[in-house]
Amino acid sequence: MSEILIIDDDPQICNLLETAFRKKGHTVRSESTLTQGLKTLESRNVDVLFLDVHLPDGNGLEAIDSIRQHP
């Protein structure tokens, strides 16, 4: 199955997505800040990324270029 990463500061959104995808058999991890999400991308192979635009430490859209550099 897929490795999914959620970068979102809303715990309800993270919980909803985590629950739904885990029920389908996927491995899911969530991070509440852009900094922590980028660190997770450096250490894990991720197949799907759900990225919030407005995060406490940055803008998700502005981070897309650096995210694309990860495998």
C-alpha positions as a printed Julia matrix, in Angstrom:
71×3 Matrix{Float64}:
   0.0    0.0    0.0
   0.96   3.66  -0.09
   2.96   5.75   2.36
   0.98   8.95   2.98
   2.15  12.15   4.68
  -0.24  14.86   5.83
   1.16  18.29   6.65
  -1.65  20.24   8.28
  -1.99  22.18  11.54
  -5.66  21.25  11.99
  -5.79  18.12  14.18
  -9.33  17.28  13.07
  -8.34  17.22   9.4
  -5.3   15.08  10.2
  -7.35  12.67  12.28
 -10.05  12.37   9.6
  -7.55  11.68   6.81
  -5.42   9.33   8.92
  -8.44   7.26   9.94
  -9.83   7.03   6.41
  -6.55   6.0    4.8
  -5.51   3.58   7.54
  -8.83   1.78   7.1
  -7.83   1.27   3.45
  -4.52  -0.27   4.56
  -2.18   2.66   3.92
   0.61   3.83   6.19
  -0.13   7.38   7.31
   1.84   9.98   9.22
   0.89  13.57   9.93
   2.92  16.62  10.91
   1.53  19.94  12.15
   4.29  22.24  10.85
   6.0   22.71   7.52
   9.41  22.34   9.15
   8.58  18.97  10.66
   6.88  17.83   7.47
   9.99  18.62   5.42
  12.15  16.73   7.93
   9.84  13.73   7.58
  10.17  13.9    3.79
  13.96  13.73   4.16
  13.81  10.53   6.2
  10.9    8.64   4.61
   9.76   7.61   1.16
   6.33   9.15   0.66
   3.94   8.21  -2.14
   1.23  10.81  -1.46
   1.43  14.18   0.29
  -1.52  16.21   1.55
  -0.25  19.73   2.14
  -2.07  22.61   3.81
  -1.45  26.07   2.37
  -1.57  28.04   5.63
   0.78  26.57   8.22
   2.1   28.2   11.4
   5.66  28.34  10.07
   5.18  28.84   6.34
   3.09  28.62   3.22
   2.59  25.18   1.7
   2.46  26.55  -1.86
   5.83  28.24  -1.44
   7.33  24.95  -0.26
   6.33  22.95  -3.34
   9.64  23.55  -5.14
  11.66  22.17  -2.22
   9.21  19.28  -1.8
   9.67  18.28  -5.45
  13.38  17.76  -4.78
  12.57  14.77  -2.57
  12.12  11.36  -4.15
